[in-house]
């Protein structure tokens, strides 16, 4: 069994991230032919096709998906070993855009650990809605982005499956003979369409009693008993509960949260992305 050349793995990850040999070559400052040759060489070593052509470009095959976490881990550990032995420290500034639902809950411990280990890396945290963050990312104003995968037209580094669960105040008693009082996302939120579809497919009539533009607004409206709201499990506020999955309730809503890196992102930004991906247990739904 041959060793996996880090140069080949880096080419593979770059193509997997952007879905194009051309754009990967530009990010790596290499020719398209050179990157294509590296991908072919890696496929020969592994004895498997890592990419398949799709209408959107190159799609990672099942074998490629299996390789992704190992490739990232190998490169990250190699870079970390070099820094530790040589006494180098990671320095720089990273602009991370993240939706409130993750920033205020599951990312806290991960970012604290990263900061403790890399005190010279300065983090700019930009918290906003999915759509606004995606616009900033498209304008290259963010190095890393964590948001709904439907808002970014490229392959994420990793996807965390989530559910929007129906949440109400702990003492809330719903009368299913009446329309469900729903706290709704504003129309700039991509989750609103999913929520409306789920409600429309449910057996019970519903009505919008409040619109919430932020996580704090949603949590507050649910806490005070204005209505029920769709929330991920990590953001259920005190004094509230996930409502029982009974026949009268609409189904939970499946969404995907992805991590994206800017083309040409700095070493410290990529290192933070790897650091986040190496802590998957703290980001998965509970």
N, C-alpha and C positions, 0 to 999 in steps of 0.2 A: 504494500500500500504506500503510495507516494504522499509526501507531506503537501499540505495545502499552502501554496505560495501567497503571502499576504497581498502582493501586488495584484494577483488574480482575484482575490476576494474583494479587494477595494474596487476593482473595475466592476465586478458582479453587483456589489451593493449600490454603486452609483447608477448603473443601468436600471436596477430594480426600483430605485427611488424615483427616477424621472421617466422611466418607461421608453427611453430612446437612447440608442448608441450615440447619436449625434450630440445630444445635450449632455450626456455623460462624458463624452470626449472633451467637450468644451470646459466642463467643470474640473476635469482632471488635467487639463492643459496637454492633451494628447490628441493624436489623429484618430479619426473614426476607424481606420484600418487597424491601428494598434489596439484599440479597445475591443474591436470585434475579434481579433486574434486572441486576446487574453480570455475572452468569454469562451471561444472554441477550445482553447487549451484547458480551461477549468472543466468544461464538459467532458473532454477526453479523459482527464484525470479521474473524474467521478463516474464516468460511464453513464451519464444521464443528460437529457436536455433540460436546461434551466429556464429557458424562455420559449414562448410561443407567440406568434404574431396574432394581433387582434385589431379590430377597427380603431382602437385608441392607441395603438403602438405595440410595444412588446409587453406581454403579460407573463408574470412569473408562474412557472408550472408548479405542480404539487411537489416535485423534487426540489425545485428552487425555494419554495416556501419552507421546506424542511431544513434547507441549508442556511436560510437567513439568520436565525438567532445564533447559530454557531459561528458564522462569518463575523457578525458584530462582536461576539464575545472574544474571538481570537484577536481581532484588530484592537479592540479596547484593552485587553490584557497586555498585548505587546507594547502598546503606547504607554500604558501605566508602568510596566516594568522598566522601560527606558527612562522614564522620568524619575522613578524611585532610585534606580541605581546611579543615575547621573546627578541626582540632587536637584533636578529641575522642578519648578512649580508651574502649574497652569495659571496664566494671567489673561486678562482681557475683560470684555463686556459682552453679555448675551441679552438680547431682547426676546423675551418669551411672552407670547400671547396665549392666553388660556381662558376658557369660559369659567364663570364663577363657580359652577357646580363642581369642578375639579380643583380649582385653586384654593378654595376655602376648606376643602376636606382632604381628599386623597393625596394631593401633592405636597401638603404641608411638611410631613415627616421626611419625604424624599428630598425636598429642597433644603431642609435643615441639614440633613446628612451631607448633601453635596456642598453646602456652604461651609460646614465644619471641615471638610476634607480639602476644599479649594477656596481658602479665604481671599485669594487675590482675584478671583473671578467675580465680577460685579454683575448682579442680575437686575435687569429692568423688567418688572412684571406689568403687563398690560392686560387688564381684565375688562372684557366687554362681551357683547352678544356674538353668536356664531358668525352672522353675516358681516358685521363690522370688522371682526378679526380677520376673516377671509379676505376682505378688501385690502386691509393693511398688508397682509401677507403677499397678495398679488402685486402690490406696489413695492415689494422688497423692503418693507419697513419693520419686518419681524424676522428674527433668525430661526426661531422655532414657533410652532403653532400647535395647540391642542384644541380641537373643535370637532363639530359634526362632520363626518366624512363626506356628506353630500354637498358641502359648501366649497370644497377644494377639488378642482379638476385634475388631480394627479394621485399617484399611488402613495398612501401613507406608509410610514416606517412600520407601524404597528396599529392594530385596531382593537379597542376594548369594547366588547359587546355590553350594552346597557339596556335597562328597561325603565321606562317611565311608568311608575306605579301610581295608583290612585290613593291619595292621601287626604285625610280629614282630621279635624280636631278629635281628640280621644273620646270625648263624650258626645260626639255628633251622632244623631239618629236620623237616618235618611228615610223619607217617605217615598217609596217607589211608585206610588200612585200619582205622584207629582213629578214634574221635570227635575232632573238632577241639576243642582246649582253648581256650575263649573267656573273655576278661576282659570281664565284662558291666557295663553301667551299672546303677545301683540303680534300683528301681522308681519313684522320684520323677522320674527323667529321662525326658522325652518321647521321646528317641532310642532308649530301650530297646525299645519296641514295634516300631520300624522295624528294629532289629537282629534281633530274634526272628523277624520276618516274613521277612527276607532269608535268615536261616539255615534257616528252615523250607522255603523254596523252593529251597535249594541241594541239590546232589546228595550231600552228605557229612553223616554224623551229627555231632552236636556235643554238648558238655557245658560247663556253666559251672564254671570252676575258681577264679574270683575275682570279687568285686563291687567296683567302684571308684566312689566317691562324688564324686571331684574329678578334674580333669585331671592333677594331680600323681600321684594314686593310679593312674590308668590308665597314665600314662607309666612309672611305677616298676614296675608289674606286668609290663608288656611288656618293659622294659629288662632285668629280671632273668630273663626267660625263663619266667614262669609260664604264659603263653599268648599268643594273638594277640588284638588289640584293635582296635575301630573308632575311627579318629582322622582328623581333617581334616589335609590335607597340611602345613599350617604348623606343626603341633604334633608331628610325628614326632620322637621324641627321639634324641639321639646314640646310635650303636651299634645302631640299628634301621633297618628298611627296609620299604617298601611291598611286600607280597607279590605275586608275579606273578598276573595274571588268567588262571588256568588253569581247566580244566573242573571240577576238584574243589573250587574255591573259590566261596563265595557272591559275588554281585554287590556292587559298591560301593553305598552307600545315599545316595540323593538327599535333601538337606535344604535349607531356605532360612533364612537369617539376615536379620532385618529391623531397620531403624532406626525407632524410634517417638518422637514428642514428646508430652509432656503437653499437654492442652488448657489454653490460657492460659499456656503456657511463656514465660519471660522472653525479652527480645531476645538476651541473651547465650547462652541455651540454644539458641535457633533459629539463631543465628550459628554455634555449634559444630556443629550438625546440618548446616548448609550446608557448613561447612568439611570435615567428614568426607565428605560426598557429592561434593565437588569433588576428592577424592583417591581415585577408585574403583580405579585400577590397583594401589594398595598393599593393597586389601582382597580382590581377586579371587583365586580359587584358583590355585595354581601347579602 
